[in-house]
Amino acid sequence: MYSVLEQARTPLRDGRGMTVFRRLYLCDTEADLEALPVADAPGSGALIAEGGGLWLLDHARTWRRANSAAALGGGLWKS
């Protein structure tokens, strides 16, 4: 199971001209990553409750483990 913790508009547009959002998800386990959308903006993140892992969506639309980015001070995106 997963939920959206935060989302932000980006200047990116999809093939239909719609806004592409960058999102931060909370997943219960790593197995929940399979259910996450891959059409979100690159840099979208997923926090894993079980074990505390962090995953980021790359430009190839693949969720990649990025645990070292967890030291960003509590937020992935700072204004």
For each residue, the residues with C-beta under 8 A, 3 or more apart:
1: 27 28 32
2: 25 26 27 28 32 35 36 46
3: 25 26
4: 7 23 24 25
5: 24 25 26 47
6: 23 24
7: 4 21 22 23 24
8: 21 22 23 77
9: 19 21
10: 19 20 21 22 41
11:
12: 19 20 41
13: 17 18 19 20
14: 17 18 19 20 39
15:
16:
17: 13 14
18: 13 14
19: 9 10 12 13 14
20: 10 12 13 14 39 40 41
21: 7 8 9 10 40 41 44
22: 7 8 10 40 41 43 44 77
23: 4 6 7 8 37 40 41 44 45
24: 4 5 6 7 44 45 46 47 76
25: 2 3 4 5 36 44 45 46 47
26: 2 3 5 46 47 49
27: 1 2 30 32 33 36 46 47 48 49
28: 1 2 32 48 49 50
29: 32 48 49 50
30: 27 33 48 50 51 53 55
31: 34
32: 1 2 27 28 29 35 36 48
33: 27 30 36 46 48 55 63
34: 31
35: 2 32
36: 2 25 27 32 33 46 57 63
37: 23 40
38: 57 61 62 63
39: 14 20 61
40: 20 21 22 23 37 44 57
41: 10 12 20 21 22 23 44 57
42: 57 58 59 61
43: 22 56 57 76 77
44: 21 22 23 24 25 40 41 56 57
45: 23 24 25 54 55 56 57 66 69 76
46: 2 24 25 26 27 33 36 54 55 56 57 63
47: 5 24 25 26 27 52 53 54
48: 27 28 29 30 32 33 51 52 53 54 55
49: 26 27 28 29 52
50: 28 29 30
51: 30 48
52: 47 48 49 70
53: 30 47 48 65 67
54: 45 46 47 48 65 66 67 69 70
55: 30 33 45 46 48 63 64 65 66
56: 43 44 45 46 63 64 66 69
57: 36 38 40 41 42 43 44 45 46 61 62 63 64
58: 42 61 62 63 64
59: 42
60:
61: 38 39 42 57 58
62: 38 57 58
63: 33 36 38 46 55 56 57 58
64: 55 56 57 58
65: 53 54 55
66: 45 54 55 56 69 70
67: 53 54 70
68: 71
69: 45 54 56 66 72 76
70: 52 54 66 67
71: 68
72: 69 75 76
73: 78
74:
75: 72 78
76: 24 43 45 69 72
77: 8 22 43
78: 73 75
79:
